[in-house]
């Protein structure tokens, strides 16, 4: 009896939580619908200042107060002299009409963590447009790329957005810390320089398509499926109809055509590559990719940022779309599901490549 009572209380709590969530979603949807389309905004982080603050915080634990006081005094004096020299330089440039050319160089840092449909290209478009509006001679762009590829048209558009930077004459470096495969490598090859971490996954210059077919299951239960088309190849393979050898051959022909276009794209941007060797659909780790010419240097994005902080202002640019409450709740639920899945994988102790 006590067990049933405890179980009833537990069930009541669950029902209460579910009802509360549903109520929040309904209210949020009604409020969000009245507010109109969501807009986005740029988030800008000064990585140079962030790096400086990190170093200063750590140094306070390495040196005594007397040392820090003496060093700070020397640095302030040096900074004062630099500012005076800078002011004179700017005033002179203003008189000669060359003020803009005296602006300090910047490294703009972008992040692209691509999904299957490359929906992140919407933010990338806004970020590239913002950079092109303010970039001047001496500025550079670093894209920290992470993607295993996806839909051809999505990654084709993402590559075109990066090509806008190249067309404007902005040096572009793409850093791969984890993976840039297939459509991800399509984006990477746009860069003037591709930098890879030693064990990052690179390559996979190939094309794949797969789909299940339920035709035998439908026939088993006497379910008829009709599909009407105009045009011999309007639809080739289908999930519910009976696929023919002719349809398979046509579909494979389309895959081969896409692969040829992919290889031509790579050849245009990295003509030194031996495509017969690397365009097999295989992927390689960073050090192997370097030996094959798929990447130009072995290092991480952190190395690039820290080095640039010495003589440039490094700004991380991130376009964020203001999401409705319903979207935020959905994202949180999705993240919770991902966390549960990763815990199950960890318990299984099976590596994923």
C-alpha positions, 0 to 999 in steps of 0.5 A: 500500500505504501509503495502504491502511495509513493508511486502515485505521488511520483506520478503526480509530480511527473504529470505536474511538470509536463503540464507546466511545460506545456503551459509555458510552451503555449504562452510562449508561442502566443507571445512570440507570435505577436512579436513578429519575426526574430532578428539577430545581432552581432556578438563581438569578443576582443580576444586580444584583451581576453588573452591579456587578462588571462596572462595578467591573472596568472602572473599575479600568482607567479610574482610578488607585489614588488615585482608586479608594481615595478613592471606595471610602472614600466609598462605604463611608461612604455604605453604612454610613449607609444600612445604619444607616437601613435597620436603624432602618426594619426595627426600627420596621416589626417593632414595628408588624407591617409588617416584610414591607412593608419588603422591598426591591423585586425584578425577577424575570427569566425566559427562554423560548426556545420550541420548536415543541411549547413543551416549555419550559413545564414549566420556566416552570411551576416558575419562575412557581410559585416567584415567586408563593410569594415575590413581594410588593408592589413586585416585578415580572417580566421575561420575555425571550421568543424564539419563532417559535411552534408548537403551539396547545395548547403555547403556550396553556398557556405563556400561561396560566402567564404569566396566573398572574402577572397574576392575582396582581397582579404587573406583567409586562413581556415583552421581545422581542430577536429574535422573538415570532411566532404562538404567541410573540406569543400569549404576549407579549400577556399582558404589561402592557408589550411591549418590542421591539428595533428589528429583532425579528420580531413578529406573524404572527397566523395559523394554518398546517398542512401535511403531505405525502401519499404516496398516489400513491407507494403506488399506484405500488407497489401498496401498499394503505393502510387507515384505520378511524375511527368518526365522520365527521370523526375524521380529515380529511386523511391522509398515506397515504390519498386525501384528498377535497375534503370532508376539505380543506374540513373541515380548512380550517374547523378552521384558520379556527376556530383563527384566530378563537380566536387573534384573540379572545385577542389582542383580549381582551389588547390591545383597542386593536389593529386586528385586521383590519390585523394578524391577516393572518399577516404579521410586522413588524420592531420599529419597524413593530410599534410603529407598529401598536401590537403593542409598546409600546416600542423597547428591548432587555432589557439596557436594562430590566435595567441600569435596574432594577439602580439601585434593585431587586435583579434576580434571574434565575430558571431551573429546570433539570431534572437530565438523565441522562448519555444525555440530555446526550450526545444534547443535545451531539450535537444541538448539534454537528449544529446547528453544522455546519448553521450553518457550511454556511449561512454558507458559502452566505451566505444570510440566514435570516428 
